[in-house]
Amino acid sequence: MSDTLFTKIIRKEIPAKIEYEDEEVIVIHDINPQAPVHLLIIPKKPIDRIAHMEAGDAALLGKLIYRAKLLAEQKKWKDYRLVLNNGEEAGQSVFHVHLHLLSGRPMKWPPG
């Protein structure tokens, strides 16, 4: 996988507003927020899309979801949306798996 915006953020080559970081995950504020709260929960392991994950990556994806839950509890967000995109036609613009955490406004379905 080639360098992406996220790998450069992880290596601190590009600045970002970091909400949380540990050895496996970094959480940043989206620079183009779609809600009052729009965080990106990114694994430090570079995986370009969900379709290319391996069985051993399942726990890492679970960690992204669990981190979203912990952030929501910490910030006292009662309702929120989690979004994963796989591929350009699904809305993926950075090809490094990441989970969107959105909150702070009513969400409608389908999104748009």
KAFEN-V661713 format. One record per pair of residues at least 6 apart in sequence whose C-alpha atoms are under 8 Angstrom apart, sorted by the first residue. I is the first residue (numbers start at 1). J is the second residue. D is the distance in Angstrom with one decimal. If there is no record, write none. Layout:
# KAFEN-V661713
i:I j:J d:D
i:I j:J d:D
This chain:
# KAFEN-V661713
i:1 j:46 d:7.1
i:1 j:47 d:7.5
i:1 j:48 d:6.8
i:4 j:94 d:6.9
i:4 j:95 d:7.0
i:4 j:96 d:7.0
i:5 j:14 d:7.8
i:5 j:94 d:7.1
i:6 j:42 d:7.8
i:6 j:94 d:7.7
i:6 j:96 d:6.9
i:7 j:44 d:7.4
i:7 j:46 d:7.3
i:8 j:14 d:5.7
i:9 j:15 d:6.3
i:9 j:16 d:6.6
i:10 j:26 d:7.2
i:10 j:44 d:6.7
i:16 j:28 d:6.5
i:16 j:29 d:7.4
i:17 j:28 d:5.5
i:17 j:29 d:5.6
i:18 j:26 d:7.3
i:18 j:27 d:5.9
i:18 j:28 d:4.4
i:18 j:29 d:6.6
i:19 j:26 d:7.8
i:19 j:27 d:5.4
i:19 j:28 d:5.4
i:19 j:29 d:6.9
i:20 j:26 d:5.8
i:20 j:27 d:5.0
i:20 j:28 d:7.2
i:21 j:27 d:6.2
i:23 j:44 d:7.7
i:24 j:43 d:5.8
i:24 j:44 d:5.3
i:24 j:45 d:7.1
i:25 j:41 d:6.9
i:25 j:42 d:5.6
i:25 j:43 d:4.5
i:25 j:44 d:5.4
i:25 j:64 d:7.4
i:26 j:41 d:6.1
i:26 j:42 d:5.3
i:26 j:43 d:6.4
i:26 j:44 d:6.8
i:27 j:39 d:6.6
i:27 j:40 d:5.5
i:27 j:41 d:4.5
i:27 j:42 d:6.1
i:28 j:39 d:5.6
i:28 j:40 d:5.3
i:28 j:41 d:6.7
i:29 j:38 d:6.1
i:29 j:39 d:4.5
i:29 j:40 d:6.2
i:30 j:38 d:5.7
i:30 j:39 d:5.5
i:30 j:40 d:6.1
i:34 j:102 d:7.5
i:35 j:102 d:5.9
i:35 j:103 d:6.2
i:35 j:104 d:6.3
i:35 j:105 d:6.4
i:36 j:102 d:7.6
i:36 j:103 d:6.5
i:36 j:104 d:5.1
i:36 j:105 d:6.9
i:37 j:101 d:7.5
i:37 j:102 d:5.3
i:37 j:103 d:5.0
i:37 j:104 d:5.7
i:38 j:100 d:6.7
i:38 j:101 d:5.6
i:38 j:102 d:4.6
i:38 j:103 d:6.8
i:39 j:100 d:5.8
i:39 j:101 d:5.1
i:39 j:102 d:6.6
i:40 j:98 d:6.2
i:40 j:99 d:5.6
i:40 j:100 d:4.8
i:40 j:101 d:6.3
i:41 j:64 d:6.1
i:41 j:67 d:7.8
i:41 j:68 d:7.4
i:41 j:98 d:5.5
i:41 j:99 d:5.0
i:41 j:100 d:6.4
i:41 j:101 d:7.4
i:42 j:64 d:7.2
i:42 j:96 d:7.9
i:42 j:97 d:6.7
i:42 j:98 d:4.6
i:42 j:99 d:6.5
i:43 j:60 d:7.2
i:43 j:61 d:8.0
i:43 j:64 d:7.2
i:43 j:97 d:7.1
i:43 j:98 d:6.9
i:46 j:96 d:6.0
i:46 j:97 d:7.4
i:47 j:53 d:6.6
i:47 j:95 d:7.8
i:47 j:96 d:5.4
i:47 j:97 d:5.7
i:48 j:95 d:4.6
i:48 j:96 d:4.2
i:48 j:97 d:5.6
i:49 j:85 d:7.9
i:49 j:86 d:5.6
i:49 j:87 d:6.8
i:49 j:95 d:6.1
i:49 j:96 d:6.1
i:49 j:97 d:5.2
i:50 j:85 d:7.8
i:50 j:86 d:5.7
i:50 j:97 d:6.4
i:51 j:86 d:6.8
i:64 j:99 d:6.9
i:65 j:99 d:7.7
i:68 j:101 d:6.7
i:72 j:78 d:7.2
i:72 j:80 d:7.8
i:77 j:103 d:7.2
i:77 j:104 d:7.8
i:79 j:103 d:6.6
i:79 j:104 d:8.0
i:80 j:101 d:6.9
i:80 j:102 d:5.6
i:80 j:103 d:4.5
i:80 j:104 d:7.6
i:81 j:100 d:7.8
i:81 j:101 d:5.8
i:81 j:102 d:5.1
i:81 j:103 d:6.4
i:81 j:107 d:7.7
i:82 j:99 d:6.6
i:82 j:100 d:5.5
i:82 j:101 d:4.9
i:82 j:102 d:6.5
i:83 j:99 d:5.7
i:83 j:100 d:5.0
i:83 j:101 d:6.8
i:84 j:97 d:7.8
i:84 j:98 d:6.6
i:84 j:99 d:5.2
i:84 j:100 d:6.5
i:85 j:91 d:6.0
i:85 j:92 d:5.2
i:86 j:92 d:6.0
i:87 j:93 d:7.9
i:87 j:95 d:7.9
